[in-house]
Amino acid sequence: LHAEGPLGSASSRSWHNLLQWLPEAQAAPSLDRLASLDLIGHGAPDDLWTVSMVASYLGYTGDSAQGSARKWLSRKKIESEGREAGRRGESQYSAQRVRAAKESSPGSGRHGAARSGGRFTEADSS
């Protein structure tokens, strides 16, 4: 259960099942009465990204990058999966969900105008 262990600082169904099992295991009168915990088939913990990593992935730069990333995450309804350790720890988000949300909404520019190097090349012709 240590933060550097295989499930530390990660969110997954395995971690959730472990947290549900732990009070029952602590209440067991002896080791031979301890219920086994089956984590097979629940997959590895999700890869988690901090807000600054999400901002970098989305291409945000500057002083407002993290704020912009938080707004984007909120619009996409992606909630925090955890938090880094320490007083200044950042919120962490599922990298898989961030990638899927980004790929499903690449954007098409202003009123359908194409982009070239981040700039709009022509206005909407309609």
DSSP file with accessible surface (Angstrom, degrees, kcal/mol):
  #  RESIDUE AA STRUCTURE BP1 BP2  ACC     N-H-->O    O-->H-N    N-H-->O    O-->H-N    TCO  KAPPA ALPHA  PHI   PSI    X-CA   Y-CA   Z-CA
    1    1 A L              0   0  126      0, 0.0     0, 0.0     0, 0.0     0, 0.0   0.000 360.0 360.0 360.0  -2.1    0.0    0.0    0.0
    2    2 A H    >   -     0   0  124      1,-0.1     3,-2.3     6,-0.1     6,-0.3  -0.292 360.0-113.6 -64.2 149.5    3.0    2.3    0.0
    3    3 A A  T 3  S+     0   0   59      1,-0.3    -1,-0.1     5,-0.1    82,-0.0   0.756 118.6  51.1 -57.9 -23.9    2.9    5.2   -2.5
    4    4 A E  T 3  S+     0   0  174      3,-0.1    -1,-0.3     5,-0.0    -2,-0.1   0.443  92.8 101.9 -94.3   1.3    5.8    3.6   -4.3
    5    5 A G  S X  S-     0   0   29     -3,-2.3     3,-0.8     1,-0.1     0, 0.0  -0.105  94.9 -87.5 -76.1-179.7    4.1    0.2   -4.6
    6    6 A P  T 3  S+     0   0  123      0, 0.0    -1,-0.1     0, 0.0    -3,-0.1   0.771 128.6  32.6 -65.3 -24.5    2.4   -1.2   -7.6
    7    7 A L  T >  S+     0   0   31     -5,-0.2     3,-1.2    37,-0.1    -4,-0.1   0.409  90.6 125.9-108.6   0.2   -1.0    0.4   -6.7
    8    8 A G  T <  S-     0   0   15     -3,-0.8    -5,-0.1    -6,-0.3    -6,-0.1  -0.292  80.3  -0.7 -65.5 141.7    0.4    3.6   -5.1
    9    9 A S  T 3  S+     0   0   69      1,-0.2     2,-0.3    74,-0.0    -1,-0.2   0.782 109.9 110.8  54.0  30.8   -0.8    7.0   -6.3
   10   10 A A    <   -     0   0   18     -3,-1.2     2,-0.5    37,-0.1    -1,-0.2  -0.956  60.0-138.8-134.5 154.4   -3.0    5.3   -8.9
   11   11 A S        +     0   0   27     35,-0.3    35,-1.9    -2,-0.3     2,-0.3  -0.943  41.5 128.0-113.8 129.6   -6.7    5.0   -9.5
   12   12 A S     >  -     0   0   15     -2,-0.5     4,-2.2    33,-0.2     5,-0.2  -0.978  69.7 -96.6-165.7 168.7   -8.1    1.7  -10.8
   13   13 A R  H  > S+     0   0  159     29,-0.4     4,-2.7    -2,-0.3     5,-0.2   0.868 122.7  57.6 -62.5 -33.5  -10.7   -0.9  -10.0
   14   14 A S  H  > S+     0   0    7     28,-0.4     4,-2.3    29,-0.2    -1,-0.2   0.935 106.7  47.1 -62.0 -45.7   -8.0   -2.9   -8.3
   15   15 A W  H  > S+     0   0   63      2,-0.2     4,-2.3     1,-0.2    -2,-0.2   0.926 112.3  50.2 -63.0 -42.7   -7.3   -0.1   -5.9
   16   16 A H  H  X S+     0   0  105     -4,-2.2     4,-1.8     1,-0.2    -2,-0.2   0.929 111.0  48.8 -62.1 -44.9  -11.0    0.5   -5.2
   17   17 A N  H  X S+     0   0   38     -4,-2.7     4,-1.9     1,-0.2    -1,-0.2   0.886 109.6  53.0 -62.8 -38.3  -11.5   -3.2   -4.5
   18   18 A L  H  X S+     0   0   19     -4,-2.3     4,-2.2     1,-0.2    -2,-0.2   0.928 107.6  50.5 -63.3 -42.9   -8.5   -3.2   -2.2
   19   19 A L  H  < S+     0   0   83     -4,-2.3    -1,-0.2     1,-0.2    -2,-0.2   0.847 111.5  48.3 -65.9 -32.7   -9.9   -0.3   -0.2
   20   20 A Q  H  X S+     0   0  124     -4,-1.8     4,-0.5    -5,-0.2    -1,-0.2   0.850 114.7  46.3 -72.3 -34.9  -13.2   -2.1    0.2
   21   21 A W  H  X S+     0   0   55     -4,-1.9     4,-2.3    -5,-0.2     3,-0.3   0.812  95.4  76.5 -77.2 -30.8  -11.5   -5.3    1.3
   22   22 A L  H  X S+     0   0   43     -4,-2.2     4,-2.5     1,-0.2     5,-0.2   0.884  92.2  48.3 -56.7 -48.8   -9.1   -3.7    3.8
   23   23 A P  H  > S+     0   0   77      0, 0.0     4,-1.7     0, 0.0    -1,-0.2   0.911 113.1  50.2 -60.7 -37.2  -11.5   -3.1    6.7
   24   24 A E  H  X S+     0   0  119     -4,-0.5     4,-0.7    -3,-0.3    -2,-0.2   0.907 110.9  49.2 -64.7 -40.4  -12.8   -6.7    6.4
   25   25 A A  H >< S+     0   0   19     -4,-2.3     3,-0.7     1,-0.2    -1,-0.2   0.897 109.9  50.9 -66.6 -39.0   -9.2   -8.0    6.5
   26   26 A Q  H 3< S+     0   0  149     -4,-2.5    -1,-0.2     1,-0.2    -2,-0.2   0.832 109.3  51.5 -68.1 -29.6   -8.4   -5.9    9.5
   27   27 A A  H 3< S+     0   0   81     -4,-1.7    -1,-0.2    -5,-0.2    -2,-0.2   0.596  82.0 115.1 -83.6 -10.7  -11.5   -7.2   11.4
   28   28 A A    <<  -     0   0   28     -3,-0.7     6,-0.1    -4,-0.7     3,-0.1  -0.375  65.3-140.0 -63.0 134.1  -10.6  -10.9   10.6
   29   29 A P  S    S+     0   0  107      0, 0.0     2,-0.3     0, 0.0    -1,-0.1   0.801  79.1   0.0 -68.6 -27.7   -9.8  -12.8   13.9
   30   30 A S  S >  S-     0   0   48      1,-0.1     3,-1.2     0, 0.0     4,-0.2  -0.976  75.5-103.0-154.3 166.5   -7.0  -14.7   12.3
   31   31 A L  G >  S+     0   0  151     -2,-0.3     3,-1.3     1,-0.3    -1,-0.1   0.827 116.9  59.7 -63.6 -33.0   -5.1  -15.1    9.1
   32   32 A D  G 3  S+     0   0  136      1,-0.3    -1,-0.3    -3,-0.0    -4,-0.0   0.703 106.2  48.9 -72.1 -13.6   -6.8  -18.4    8.3
   33   33 A R  G <  S+     0   0  181     -3,-1.2     2,-0.4     2,-0.1    -1,-0.3   0.331  83.6 119.8-102.0   6.5  -10.2  -16.6    8.4
   34   34 A L    <   -     0   0   60     -3,-1.3     2,-0.1    -4,-0.2    -9,-0.1  -0.595  66.4-126.4 -76.3 123.0   -9.0  -13.8    6.1
   35   35 A A        -     0   0   40     -2,-0.4     2,-0.1   -14,-0.1    -2,-0.1  -0.472  27.1-116.6 -68.6 139.4  -11.0  -13.6    2.9
   36   36 A S        -     0   0  116     -2,-0.1     2,-0.6     1,-0.0    -1,-0.1  -0.419  19.4-136.9 -76.6 156.2   -8.9  -13.7   -0.2
   37   37 A L        -     0   0   55     -2,-0.1     2,-0.7     2,-0.0   -19,-0.0  -0.956  11.7-158.5-118.3 114.4   -8.8  -10.7   -2.6
   38   38 A D        +     0   0  106     -2,-0.6   -21,-0.0     1,-0.1    -2,-0.0  -0.846  23.0 162.1 -98.2 112.8   -9.0  -11.5   -6.3
   39   39 A L    >   +     0   0   53     -2,-0.7     3,-1.6     2,-0.0     4,-0.2   0.341  33.1 125.3-109.1   4.9   -7.6   -8.6   -8.4
   40   40 A I  T 3  S+     0   0  144      1,-0.2    -2,-0.0     2,-0.1     0, 0.0  -0.412  74.1  21.2 -67.5 135.9   -7.2  -10.7  -11.6
   41   41 A G  T 3  S+     0   0   71     -2,-0.1    -1,-0.2     1,-0.0     3,-0.1   0.414  94.0 100.9  88.7  -1.9   -8.9   -9.2  -14.6
   42   42 A H  S <  S-     0   0   51     -3,-1.6   -29,-0.4     1,-0.2   -28,-0.4   0.503  79.7-134.7 -93.1  -4.7   -9.1   -5.7  -13.1
   43   43 A G        -     0   0   50     -4,-0.2   -29,-0.2   -30,-0.1    -1,-0.2   0.093  29.5 -54.7  78.7 168.6   -6.2   -4.4  -15.1
   44   44 A A  S    S-     0   0   80      1,-0.1   -31,-0.2   -30,-0.1     3,-0.1  -0.382  70.1 -81.2 -77.4 159.6   -3.3   -2.3  -14.2
   45   45 A P        -     0   0   41      0, 0.0   -33,-0.2     0, 0.0    -1,-0.1  -0.275  55.8 -98.5 -58.8 147.2   -3.7    1.1  -12.6
   46   46 A D        -     0   0   51    -35,-1.9     2,-0.5     1,-0.1   -35,-0.3  -0.359  34.0-109.7 -64.6 148.3   -4.4    3.9  -14.9
   47   47 A D        -     0   0   97    -37,-0.1    48,-3.0    -3,-0.1    49,-0.5  -0.695  41.0-151.3 -76.4 124.4   -1.6    6.2  -16.0
   48   48 A L  E     -A   94   0A  20     -2,-0.5     2,-0.4    46,-0.2    46,-0.2  -0.865  10.3-161.1-107.5 138.3   -2.3    9.5  -14.3
   49   49 A W  E     -A   93   0A  27     44,-3.2    44,-3.1    -2,-0.4     2,-0.1  -0.921  16.0-129.3-113.8 143.0   -1.3   12.9  -15.6
   50   50 A T  E  >  -A   92   0A   8     -2,-0.4     4,-2.3    42,-0.2    42,-0.2  -0.333  35.0-101.2 -77.5 168.7   -1.1   16.1  -13.5
   51   51 A V  H  > S+     0   0    0     40,-1.0     4,-2.7     1,-0.2     5,-0.2   0.894 125.0  53.0 -59.5 -39.2   -2.8   19.3  -14.7
   52   52 A S  H  > S+     0   0   41      1,-0.2     4,-2.1     2,-0.2    -1,-0.2   0.876 108.2  50.1 -67.9 -33.1    0.5   20.6  -16.0
   53   53 A M  H  > S+     0   0   89      2,-0.2     4,-2.4     1,-0.2    -1,-0.2   0.901 111.2  49.0 -68.9 -39.7    1.0   17.4  -18.0
   54   54 A V  H  X S+     0   0    0     -4,-2.3     4,-2.5     2,-0.2    -2,-0.2   0.931 110.1  51.9 -63.2 -44.1   -2.5   17.7  -19.5
   55   55 A A  H  X>S+     0   0    3     -4,-2.7     5,-2.4     1,-0.2     4,-0.7   0.921 110.7  47.7 -59.1 -43.8   -1.8   21.4  -20.3
   56   56 A S  H ><5S+     0   0   93     -4,-2.1     3,-0.9     1,-0.2    -1,-0.2   0.919 110.9  51.2 -63.3 -44.0    1.4   20.4  -22.1
   57   57 A Y  H 3<5S+     0   0   87     -4,-2.4    -2,-0.2     1,-0.3    -1,-0.2   0.886 110.9  48.7 -60.7 -38.8   -0.4   17.6  -24.0
   58   58 A L  H 3<5S-     0   0   21     -4,-2.5    -1,-0.3    -5,-0.1    -2,-0.2   0.566 117.9-113.4 -79.6 -10.2   -3.1   20.1  -25.1
   59   59 A G  T <<5 +     0   0   54     -3,-0.9     2,-0.3    -4,-0.7    -3,-0.2   0.618  62.8 150.8  89.5  13.5   -0.5   22.6  -26.3
   60   60 A Y      < +     0   0   70     -5,-2.4     2,-0.3    -6,-0.2    -1,-0.3  -0.606  18.0 175.5 -79.9 138.7   -1.3   25.3  -23.7
   61   61 A T        +     0   0  123     -2,-0.3     3,-0.3     4,-0.1     2,-0.1  -0.881  30.5  41.0-134.9 167.7    1.6   27.5  -22.7
   62   62 A G  S >  S-     0   0   59     -2,-0.3     3,-1.3     1,-0.2     4,-0.3  -0.304 101.9 -43.7  92.1-174.4    2.2   30.5  -20.5
   63   63 A D  T 3  S+     0   0  180      1,-0.3     3,-0.3     2,-0.1     4,-0.3   0.783 135.0  48.1 -65.2 -29.8    0.9   31.6  -17.1
   64   64 A S  T 3> S+     0   0   79     -3,-0.3     4,-2.6     1,-0.2    -1,-0.3   0.316  79.1 105.3 -96.3  10.7   -2.7   30.5  -17.8
   65   65 A A  H <> S+     0   0   13     -3,-1.3     4,-2.3     1,-0.2    -1,-0.2   0.920  81.8  45.1 -59.1 -47.2   -1.9   27.1  -19.2
   66   66 A Q  H  > S+     0   0   72     -4,-0.3     4,-2.5    -3,-0.3    -1,-0.2   0.904 113.4  50.3 -67.3 -38.6   -3.0   25.1  -16.1
   67   67 A G  H  > S+     0   0   30     -4,-0.3     4,-2.1     2,-0.2    -1,-0.2   0.912 111.0  49.1 -63.3 -41.7   -6.2   27.2  -15.7
   68   68 A S  H  X S+     0   0   38     -4,-2.6     4,-2.3     2,-0.2    -2,-0.2   0.901 110.6  50.8 -64.4 -40.2   -7.0   26.6  -19.4
   69   69 A A  H  X S+     0   0    0     -4,-2.3     4,-2.8    -5,-0.2    -2,-0.2   0.912 108.6  51.6 -64.7 -41.3   -6.4   22.9  -18.9
   70   70 A R  H  X S+     0   0  111     -4,-2.5     4,-2.3     2,-0.2    -2,-0.2   0.910 110.3  48.9 -62.4 -40.6   -8.7   22.8  -15.9
   71   71 A K  H  X S+     0   0  141     -4,-2.1     4,-2.5     2,-0.2    -1,-0.2   0.920 111.6  49.2 -64.2 -42.3  -11.4   24.5  -17.9
   72   72 A W  H  X S+     0   0   18     -4,-2.3     4,-2.0     2,-0.2    -2,-0.2   0.931 111.1  49.7 -62.8 -44.9  -11.0   22.0  -20.8
   73   73 A L  H  <>S+     0   0    2     -4,-2.8     5,-2.7     1,-0.2     4,-0.2   0.897 111.1  50.0 -61.2 -39.7  -11.1   19.1  -18.3
   74   74 A S  H ><5S+     0   0   88     -4,-2.3     3,-1.3     1,-0.2    -1,-0.2   0.920 109.2  50.4 -65.3 -44.7  -14.3   20.5  -16.8
   75   75 A R  H 3<5S+     0   0  154     -4,-2.5    -1,-0.2     1,-0.3    -2,-0.2   0.857 112.3  47.7 -61.5 -34.8  -16.0   21.0  -20.2
   76   76 A K  T 3<5S-     0   0   68     -4,-2.0    -1,-0.3    -5,-0.2    -2,-0.2   0.417 112.6-123.2 -85.4  -0.1  -15.1   17.4  -21.1
   77   77 A K  T < 5 +     0   0  164     -3,-1.3     2,-0.7    -4,-0.2    -3,-0.2   0.862  56.4 154.1  58.7  40.7  -16.4   16.2  -17.7
   78   78 A I      < -     0   0    8     -5,-2.7     2,-0.2    -6,-0.1    -1,-0.2  -0.896  28.1-157.0-100.0 116.2  -13.1   14.6  -16.7
   79   79 A E        -     0   0  152     -2,-0.7    15,-0.4    -3,-0.1     2,-0.0  -0.608  26.1 -89.8 -95.4 157.4  -12.9   14.5  -13.0
   80   80 A S        -     0   0   55     -2,-0.2    13,-0.2     1,-0.1    -1,-0.1  -0.331  27.3-162.6 -63.7 138.3   -9.7   14.2  -10.9
   81   81 A E        -     0   0   58     11,-3.4     2,-0.3     1,-0.2    12,-0.2   0.515  65.3 -43.9 -97.8 -12.0   -8.6   10.6  -10.1
   82   82 A G  E     -B   92   0A  28     10,-1.0    10,-2.5   -71,-0.1     2,-0.3  -0.977  59.3 -97.3 172.1-164.9   -6.4   11.6   -7.2
   83   83 A R  E     -B   91   0A 142     -2,-0.3     8,-0.2     8,-0.3     3,-0.1  -0.997  31.4-106.8-146.6 144.8   -3.8   14.1   -6.1
   84   84 A E        -     0   0   76      6,-2.4     5,-0.2    -2,-0.3     8,-0.0  -0.346  48.3 -97.7 -65.0 153.7    0.0   14.1   -5.9
   85   85 A A  S    S+     0   0   89      3,-0.1     3,-0.1   -82,-0.0     5,-0.1  -0.315  82.3  43.4 -70.0 154.8    1.5   13.8   -2.4
   86   86 A G  S >  S-     0   0   63      1,-0.1     3,-1.3     2,-0.1    -2,-0.0  -0.085  97.7 -70.4  97.6 165.5    2.6   16.8   -0.5
   87   87 A R  T 3  S+     0   0  240      1,-0.3    -1,-0.1    -2,-0.0    -3,-0.0   0.844 131.7  40.8 -63.6 -36.3    1.3   20.3    0.1
   88   88 A R  T 3  S+     0   0  230     -3,-0.1    -1,-0.3     2,-0.0    -2,-0.1   0.193  84.0 142.5-100.5  19.3    1.8   21.5   -3.5
   89   89 A G    <   -     0   0    4     -3,-1.3     2,-0.2    -5,-0.2    -3,-0.1  -0.303  44.4-133.3 -63.3 140.1    0.6   18.3   -5.1
   90   90 A E        -     0   0   44     -5,-0.1    -6,-2.4     1,-0.1    -1,-0.1  -0.609  24.8 -97.0 -91.8 155.3   -1.4   18.7   -8.3
   91   91 A S  E     - B   0  83A  25     -8,-0.2   -40,-1.0    -2,-0.2     2,-0.4  -0.368  40.1-139.0 -64.7 149.9   -4.6   17.0   -9.2
   92   92 A Q  E     -AB  50  82A  22    -10,-2.5   -11,-3.4   -42,-0.2   -10,-1.0  -0.923  16.1-166.7-119.7 143.0   -4.2   13.9  -11.3
   93   93 A Y  E     -A   49   0A  23    -44,-3.1   -44,-3.2    -2,-0.4     2,-0.3  -0.925  34.9 -93.2-129.1 150.1   -6.4   12.8  -14.3
   94   94 A S  E  >  -A   48   0A   1    -15,-0.4     4,-2.2    -2,-0.3   -46,-0.2  -0.441  27.8-153.4 -64.2 119.4   -6.7    9.6  -16.2
   95   95 A A  H  > S+     0   0    0    -48,-3.0     4,-2.8    -2,-0.3     5,-0.2   0.880  94.8  56.7 -63.1 -35.6   -4.4    9.9  -19.2
   96   96 A Q  H  > S+     0   0  129    -49,-0.5     4,-2.3     1,-0.2    -1,-0.2   0.924 108.6  45.1 -63.2 -43.6   -6.5    7.5  -21.1
   97   97 A R  H  > S+     0   0  109      2,-0.2     4,-2.4     1,-0.2    -1,-0.2   0.884 112.7  51.7 -68.6 -37.1   -9.7    9.6  -20.7
   98   98 A V  H  X S+     0   0    0     -4,-2.2     4,-2.4     2,-0.2    -2,-0.2   0.948 111.8  46.3 -64.0 -47.6   -7.7   12.8  -21.6
   99   99 A R  H  X S+     0   0   93     -4,-2.8     4,-2.6     1,-0.2    -2,-0.2   0.921 113.2  49.4 -60.5 -44.7   -6.4   11.2  -24.8
  100  100 A A  H  X S+     0   0   53     -4,-2.3     4,-1.9    -5,-0.2    -1,-0.2   0.910 111.9  48.0 -63.3 -41.8   -9.9    9.9  -25.8
  101  101 A A  H  X S+     0   0   14     -4,-2.4     4,-0.7     2,-0.2    -1,-0.2   0.906 112.9  48.4 -65.6 -40.5  -11.5   13.3  -25.2
  102  102 A K  H >< S+     0   0   72     -4,-2.4     3,-0.7     1,-0.2    -2,-0.2   0.923 112.8  47.6 -65.8 -42.4   -8.9   15.1  -27.2
  103  103 A E  H 3< S+     0   0  141     -4,-2.6    -1,-0.2     1,-0.2    -2,-0.2   0.821 109.5  53.6 -70.1 -30.0   -9.1   12.6  -30.1
  104  104 A S  H 3< S+     0   0   96     -4,-1.9    -1,-0.2     1,-0.2    -2,-0.2   0.600 117.9  34.9 -81.8 -10.1  -12.9   12.8  -30.2
  105  105 A S    <<  +     0   0   36     -3,-0.7    -1,-0.2    -4,-0.7    -2,-0.1  -0.467  61.6 155.8-141.0  69.4  -13.0   16.5  -30.4
  106  106 A P        -     0   0  101      0, 0.0    -1,-0.1     0, 0.0    -2,-0.1   0.713  49.4-130.7 -69.9 -18.7  -10.1   17.8  -32.5
  107  107 A G        -     0   0   65      1,-0.1     3,-0.1    -3,-0.1    -2,-0.0   0.163   7.7-132.9  83.3 153.0  -11.9   21.0  -33.5
  108  108 A S        -     0   0   88      1,-0.4    -1,-0.1     6,-0.1     2,-0.0   0.192  45.4-110.6-129.7  15.9  -12.4   22.5  -36.9
  109  109 A G    >   -     0   0   26      3,-0.1     3,-1.1     2,-0.1     2,-0.5  -0.219  65.5 -19.5  85.9-175.9  -11.4   26.1  -36.4
  110  110 A R  G >  S-     0   0  128      1,-0.3     3,-2.4     2,-0.2    14,-0.1  -0.553 130.4 -22.5 -74.1 116.2  -13.6   29.2  -36.5
  111  111 A H  G 3  S-     0   0  139     -2,-0.5    -1,-0.3     1,-0.3    -2,-0.1   0.837 127.8 -52.0  52.4  34.9  -16.9   28.5  -38.4
  112  112 A G  G <  S+     0   0   54     -3,-1.1    -1,-0.3     1,-0.3    -2,-0.2   0.490  96.1 150.9  85.2   2.0  -15.2   25.6  -40.1
  113  113 A A    <   -     0   0    5     -3,-2.4    -1,-0.3     1,-0.1    10,-0.1  -0.393  47.4-114.8 -68.1 144.1  -12.2   27.6  -41.4
  114  114 A A        -     0   0   58      8,-0.1     7,-2.4    -5,-0.1     8,-0.5  -0.416  24.9-135.0 -76.0 154.7   -9.0   25.6  -41.8
  115  115 A R  E     -C  120   0B 145      5,-0.2     2,-0.4     6,-0.1     5,-0.2  -0.886  16.4-172.5-111.5 146.0   -6.0   26.2  -39.7
  116  116 A S  E >  S-C  119   0B  78      3,-2.9     3,-1.4    -2,-0.4    -2,-0.0  -0.945  79.5 -16.7-136.3 111.6   -2.4   26.5  -40.8
  117  117 A G  T 3  S-     0   0   84     -2,-0.4     3,-0.1     1,-0.3    -1,-0.0   0.816 129.0 -52.7  65.0  29.4    0.3   26.7  -38.1
  118  118 A G  T 3  S+     0   0   51      1,-0.3     2,-0.3     0, 0.0    -1,-0.3   0.371 119.1 104.3  89.2  -5.5   -2.3   27.7  -35.5
  119  119 A R  E <  S-C  116   0B 198     -3,-1.4    -3,-2.9   -10,-0.0     2,-0.3  -0.831  77.5-109.4-110.8 148.9   -3.8   30.5  -37.6
  120  120 A F  E     -C  115   0B  65     -2,-0.3    -5,-0.2    -5,-0.2     3,-0.1  -0.554  24.5-162.5 -73.9 133.8   -7.0   30.6  -39.5
  121  121 A T        +     0   0   77     -7,-2.4     2,-0.3    -2,-0.3    -1,-0.1   0.805  67.2   1.1 -90.9 -31.5   -6.3   30.6  -43.3
  122  122 A E  S    S-     0   0  132     -8,-0.5    -1,-0.3     0, 0.0    -8,-0.1  -0.994  73.5-107.8-154.6 155.7   -9.7   31.8  -44.6
  123  123 A A        -     0   0   72     -2,-0.3     2,-0.1     1,-0.2    -9,-0.1  -0.334  53.3 -77.1 -78.2 166.0  -13.1   32.8  -43.3
  124  124 A D        -     0   0   73      1,-0.1    -1,-0.2   -14,-0.1   -12,-0.1  -0.384  37.7-149.6 -63.0 132.0  -16.2   30.8  -43.5
  125  125 A S              0   0  121     -2,-0.1    -1,-0.1    -3,-0.1    -2,-0.0   0.527 360.0 360.0 -86.9  -3.5  -17.5   31.1  -47.1
  126  126 A S              0   0  128      0, 0.0    -2,-0.0     0, 0.0     0, 0.0  -0.426 360.0 360.0 -89.9 360.0  -21.2   30.7  -46.2
